[in-house]
Amino acid sequence: MATRRFPILFITQSRIGDAVLSSGLVKALADEIEDARFTIVAGPLTAPLFARVPRLDRIIVMEKMRWGGHWLELWGKVRLRRWGLVADMRGSAMAAALRPRRRAVHRPAARPTHKVLEAARLLRMEDEPPAPFIFTGPEDEARADEITRGGGPILAIAPAANWVGKTWPAERFARVARELLGPGGPMAGGRLMVVGGPADRRDAAPVLSAAPRERVIDLVGREDLLVIHAALARARLFIGGDSGLMHLAAAAGAPTLGLFGPSDERLYGPWGPKARAVRGSRAFEDFKRLDPHLDQALCHMMDLGVETVARAARDLLAATER
């Protein structure tokens, strides 16, 4: 007898952080619908995050074209299938064009709402919002074991962000790392794992030098996202700015300290019981007054001091003591 299938078209976001924050919906659908078959539509950056989704039929990488041509191309690829559900995190007209049995189209919240809760509303799961979740495979876990093999707790740091305004100075990250990992620190004798993309080598250089070479795990542009996610799950603490890697660390279950300035932690704070956000003396609204479009090429993170971050890190370590 043929197995009945419930085809789901899930259109996720193009930015890593946004895709991670809504990834719990895929996990919830996979858990609740036994015969679900997934087709994931993602941008080039976020497509690798979904490579291990169970019962995955296909990943469609959608690259932006002029005049919205990417949507027309996508419609041509998916129009002939009878979809049980189209879940569209981009809020497009695709669900209406395909006429699925059920459609769930993202709409911005009427008032400021954390993006995990906003995603949960798509499937009417606000009461128990699905936490971000990234599937990994045995090969990803084996590679992460190999990378992190050794003694001592791991402090993971992601020093870069996608805009200089959100980037905390690398020298400050290095000072925090030395304080936590050095003699008398709460992670004394531990290891330093630095994560980032290929373009982040410059920001990472001062941080990579904050610990002896034999105690440094350099993951700056050297592994794919699923291996990095699995490696972050083995970290005792993660510290980073508001970035996709911060959300990836929180989704992995690592105690996560997110550093905020010109972005709103009420919407984009790391999610989970072991996640915290810290900022300096200025509120998000202060940055909006100074830089209304949040696009100036200057660092807005100078009011966040090393002592503030180190203290928050110590508090988070104490709160998550195993």
Buried (B, 14 or more C-beta within 10 A) or exposed (E): EEEEEBBBBBBBBBBBBBBBBBBBBBBBBBEEBEEBBBBBBBBEBBBBBBBBBEBBBEBBEBEEEEEEEBBEEBBEEBEEBEBBBBBBBBEBEBBEBBEBEEBBBBEEEEEEBBBBBBBBBBBEBEEEBBBBBBBBEEEBBEBBEEBBEEEBBBBBBBBBBBBBBBBBBBEBBBBBBBBBBBEEBBBEEBBBBBBBBEEBBEBBBBBBBBBEEEBBBBBBEBBEBBBBBBBBBBBBBBBBBBBBBBBBBBBBBBBBBBBBBBBBBEBBBBBBEBBBBBBBEBEBEBBEEEBEEBEBEEBBBEEBEBEBBBEBBBEBBEEBEE
